[in-house]
Amino acid sequence: MKIERKESVAGSSLSFGAWIKQRHVIATILSILFAGLGQLYNRRYLKGLLFIILELSFILSLGGFINYGLWGLRTLGIDTKIDHSIFLMIYGLIALIILAFAITLYVLNILDARKNAIAIESGQKNPTLRQSLKNTWDYGFPYLFVTPGLVMLTFIVILPLLFTVSLAFTDYTLNNQPPKNLLNWVGFENFAKLVTVDIWKDTFFSVFAWTIVWTVVATTLQVGLGLFLALLVNDPRIKFKKTIRTVLILPWAVPAFVTILIFSALFNGEFGAINNNILEPLFGTSIPWMQDPFWAKVALIMIQTWLGFPFVFALFTGVLQSISKDWYEAAEVDGASRWQKFRQITLPHVLYATAPLLIMQYAGNFNNFNIIFLFNQGGPPVRGQNAGGTDILISWVYDLTFELNQYYMAAVISLILGLVVCLFAFYQFRRTRSFKEEGNI
């Protein structure tokens, strides 16, 4: 009997020891059941009460709104007399954002309880209230100050983006809009329509191709001209460098919209100075800059080159002055030609230092709405298409939204536009060494 009693006592002590070793499991389960219970189990009473208050406040104050928002986002309304699809969509997106913040806080509560329980299992003591406050200030200071900005960024930037993405999957047009009608989710039908229906297909591929050509040609020309002029002015044989630099940067000092409007008047076929005062007197001909899509595109590329090269020129000028002359002297000793020095020394150094800004130039011109709209509003019109001859994707989105009222298709184009820019920027940033080896020039 004594032996059996000893064995039972030993077994109970082992089970108790095993239970103690599983403290982190119990704390995790309690935290999953209700936020803060794991902290109370770990005797972190203040933190536990804080999590409990947060979860109770969330359930009591926002539970109904989140339930209503998710229902509205799923159905977009069922009664035209009561429901408004756009408002329901916005409520639903806000509910999703709030729910994402709540889930994040809930997961942090679980991880905190588990981490604290593991520390107790290893023999560590719970910090005092003063130590906890000090640790929060030391390690949580950046997060405390970043959080308000993150919340504002979420509702000011991310919410409109989510709304635009959501519209791309609905049937929202001028003839089908609230409160007269309720919207419906149509899935990827709009994307399929963009590449199957003739008028949309022809317009999309034409505008997309011109957008790519416009971005590559206009940006490359302004970068090439800026680099050429920077190399020219940086040559030691050139005199009056300050005066030349000032003159070349002047186009940058004039507001872009003023320059575009002036060029629009200069290229005008009726009273423009380019035709009336230059081409007709000298060559006896005139070019339909505004009436012919090809010549309108040529004019736009020339204007953008004029507008963009001063910034690139100023950027490259600063970089060229930072290149050590010893490198060129060593290259001359080795018998390098001018082209070899440019290809092996100048160009790599310039691209290494300016790659991110040059990528921004390409991305900016891809979405350069101002010059397209101010020059000729994307015209001239093209038969069989609902976009002008010089419309790029962003200006076509403007026409679809404010002129044609095809809101769902404008959202589809905006989504494609954003994806193209993001993928291009991500690919280029990954390929360049400017961020991989920052500070190791």
N, C-alpha and C positions, 0 to 999 in steps of 0.2 A: 504494500500500500504506500509506503514511504517513497519507494522508487517511482511508482506511478505518479505520485503527487509532485515529486521533483521534476519529472519529465513534463508534466502539464505546466508547471511554473516556468520551466525553461522555454517551452513552446510559446507560452504567452509573452514572455520577454522578447523572444525572437520576433514574434508578430508585431509587437509594439515597436521594436527597433526598425523593422521593415516599414511600418507605418510612418515613423519619424522620417525615414529616408525618402518617403514619397510625399513630403510636405509640399513640394513645388507642384505636384499633380493636383493635390487638394486645392491649393491656392488658385491654380489655373481654372479648375472646374468651377469654383465659387465665383471667380471673375467673369466666367462665361455666363453663369446663371444670372448674375446681376452685377453691374459695374460697382466696384468698391468693396464687395464682400471679401475678395481675396486680400485686399489691403487690411481690412479689419481682422482677418484671420492671422495676418502677419504682424498684428499689433501696430500698424501704421494708421492710427485712428483718424487723424486730421485728413490725410490723403484719401482714406476710404470714405469719410463723410463727404468730402468734396466731390468724388466720383458719383456717389449715390445721389447727391443733390443735383448734379449735372444731368444724370440720366432721368431722374424724376421730372426735372424741369423740361427736358426735351420731350418726354412722353406726354406730359400734361399740356404743354403750350404748343408744340409743333406736330404732335401725332395726328391730329385731325387734318391739318393743312397738308401734310405729306400724303396721307391717305387720299384726300381729294385731288391733290396734284398728280399723283400716279394714276388715279382713275381717269382724269382728264387727258393726260398724255397718252394713255392707252386707247381711249375711245374717241377723243377730240369732240366729245359732246354727243347727245342723243336727241335733244329737243332744241330746235332753232329759236323758240320763244324764250328759252332760259339760258342756253349755253352759247358761248362764243369760242370757236375753235382756237383762235390766236391767243386769247387770254388763257385758255386751258393749257395750251402748249407751253406758254411762258411759266405758268404756275407749276406745271409738271417738271420743267427743266430746273426751276428754282428748288423744287422738292428734291430732285436728284442731287443737286449740289449740296444742299443741307444734309441729306442722307449720307453723302460721301464724307463730309466732315465728321458726322456723328460716328460712322463706322471706323474712320481713322482713329478717333478718340477712344472708341471702344476697344480696338485692337491694342492701342498703347496701354490701356488699362490692364489688359490681359498680360501683355509682355512685362509690364512693371511689376505686377503681382508675382509672376513666375520668377523674374530675376531676383526680387527681394527674398522670395522663399529659398531659392538656391543659395543665396548669401547666408541666410540663417542656418541652412543645413551644413554649410562649411564652417560654422562656428563664429561668424561675424555678428556683431551686435547692431541693433537698429540705431541709426543716428538720432540724436536729440532734435528737438524742434529747431533750435538755433542752427545746428549743423545742416539740417534739411534745407532751411531757407538760404544758407550760405551756398550749398551745392546747387540749388536752383538758380541762384543769381550768377554763379560762376560758369555753369555749363548751359543754362537755359536762356541766358541773356540774349544771344543772337536770335533765338527762335521767338522770344517774346516780342522783339521789335520787328521781326520779319512777318509775323502772323497777321497784323492789321493790313499791311500792304498786300499780302497774299490774298486775303479775303476781298479787298477792294479790286484787285486784279481779276479775281474769279468772276465777280459780278459785272465788272465794266468791260472786260475783254472776252473771257471764256464764255459767258452767258450769251452774248450776241453771236459768237461763232457757232455755238450749239444750236441757236435758233435758226441760223442760216442753213446749217447742215440738215436740221429737221425739215425745213421747208422744201428741201430738194426731194424729199420722199412723200410729198403731198400733191394734191391737185389744185393748188392755190393760183387762181387767175382772176382777171377782172370780172369775168362772167360767173365765177364760182368763188365767192368770198363771203365771210361772215359780215354782218349778222344774217344776211338773207339766206345763205346756205352754210352748211357745216362742211368742213374739210374731211378728207379721207386719206388714210395711208395707202400709197400705191406701190410701195417697195421700190424696185429698181426700174419701174416702167419708164420713168422720165429719162434715165440714162440710156435705156434701149431706144427710146424715141429719138434721142440726139444723134444716133448713128444709123437709124433705119428709115425714118421719115425723110423724104427727099429735101424739103426746104430746110429742115434743121440740119440734116447731114451735110448738104452742100455748103451751107453757111458756116457751120462749125469747122469743117476741115479747111475751108478757105481762110477764115479768120485765124484759126490756130496756126496755119502755115505762115501767114503774114506776120503774126506775132513773133514767131521764132526768127524769121528773117529780120524783122525790125530790131529785135533784141540783139541778135548776134552782129549784124552789120553796123547799126548805129553805135552800139557800145564799143565795138572793136575799132571803128574809125575814130571815135573820140579818145580812146585810150592810145591808139597809135599816133594820132596827131599830138596829143599831150606829151607822149614819150619823145617823139621826134623834136619838138620844140624845146623840151627840157634838156635834151642832149646838145642841141644846137647852142642854147644860151649858156650851158655849163662849159662849153669849150673855152679853154684859156685864151684863144685867139680873139674871142668876141669881146668888144668893148661896150661900154654903157649898159652893163648887165641890169642894173637897177631900173633904168628907164624902160628897157625892153620887157622886163618882168612885170612892171606896173602896167604897161600897155596891154600885155597878153592876159592879165588877170581882170582887166576892166569888164569884159563881157559877163564875168561871174558876179560883178558888183551890181549890175542892173537886174532888177527882179525878173524872173523867168517869164512870168505872164505878160509883162510889158514887151519883152523881146519877141515873144511868140505873136502877139497882136500886131507888132510892127512888121514882122515877116509876112504875116497873113495879108496885110495891105500891100506889101511889096510884090507878092506873088499873085495878086488879084489880076484876073485876065482882062478886066475892063479898064481899070485906072492904075494898075500896078506899075511901078517904076522899072522892074526887071524886063518886062515885055516892051513897054512904051519907050523907055529911055535907053535901053541897052540892046536887046535882041533885035527889035525892028529897025532902028537906025543903022546898026552895024552889020547885021546879017539878013535883014529883010524878012524875018520870020518871027513868029511868036509861038510860045508853048502853052498848051492848055493846062496850067498847073493845077487849077481847081476842078476842072471838068473831067480830066482823064485820070483813072486810078493809078496808072503807072507813074505818071509825072507827079501826082500828088504824093506818092510814096517817096519818090526821089527828093522832093522838096522837104518832106518831113525828116528824112535821114540827114540832109544837109543842115537843117535847123538844129537838130539834136546834137550833131557834131559840134556846131558852133556853141551851143549852150553847155556842153559837157566837157570840152577839152580844157578850159581854164582850171577847173578843180584838179583834174589829172595832172596838168602841167605843174601846178603848185605842189601837189603831192610828190611827184617824181623829182622836182627840183630839190626839195628838202632831203630826199633819200640820196640823191646823187652827191650832194655836198658832204654826206657822212661817210662816203666810201674813201678809204685810205689811199693816198697817192702812192704809197709804197707798193701796193699791189700792181699798179700799172707800171711802175718803174721796174719791178721784178719781171713782169711780163715782157717789157721791152728788152731787157737783158737776155731773156730766153728767145728773143726773135719773134714774138707774137705780132700778128698784124692787127690793124684797127678792128676788123671784124672779129677776130679771135678774142681780143680784149673785151669787146662788147658782149660776145656770146658766153664767154667763160667767167667774166667778172661782173660787168655792169648789169646785164639782164637778170642773172640769178639773184643778185643782191636786191635789185629793185622789186622783183616779184616776191621774194621771200618776205620783204618788209611790208608790202602793200597788198598781198593777196586777199585778205579779208575785205578790204575796201573796194578792190576791183570786183569781187564777187557781188558786193552790195550794188555796184554800178549796174551790173547785168540784171540783178533782181529788181532794181528800181526801174530800169527801162522796160522790163517785162510788164510792169504795172504802171507805166507812165501815162496816166489818164490826161493830165493837163495839156500836153502838147497836141494830142490827138483831138481833144474837144475844142481847144481854143483856136486851132488853125483852121479847121473846116468842119467841125462837129462829126468827124468820121466819114465824111462824104468823099467822093460823089456816090449816089445810090447805084446799086448793082442789080440788074434784072434777075429774078428768081431767088433772091436772098433777102433776108430781113436785117441785114447789116450793111453798113456803108463800105465803100471800097478801101478805106484806110482804117477802119475800125480794128482795134486789137481786142483781146478778150475782155479787158476791164471796161473799155468804152462800150462794147457790145452789151455787157451786163447792165450798164447805165441805161442804154436804149431799151433793153428788155424790161427794166424796172419802171422807168418813168414815161416811156413813150408807148411801148406795146403792152405793158401791164401783164407780162408773162412772168409772174413772180417765181413760180416753181422752177422754170427753166433758168432764170437768172441765178437762183440758188444753186442749181446743178453746175452751171458754168463757174460760179464763184468757188464751189468746192473743188472742181478740177483745177482751177487757177491756183488755189492755195496749195494743193498737193504737188503741182508741178514746181512751184517756187520752193517749197520745203524740201522736196527730193533733190532739186538742183543744188540748193545751198548746202544741204547735208553732205551730198556727194563731194562737192568742191572743198568744203571745210575738212572732210576726212582725208582728201588727197593732198592738201597743202600742209606744209610743216609749220605754219605760222603759230598754231596753237599747240601742236605736239611738242615743240621744242622752244616754247616761249622764253625769251631771255638768253638764249644761247647763240645769238647772232655772232 
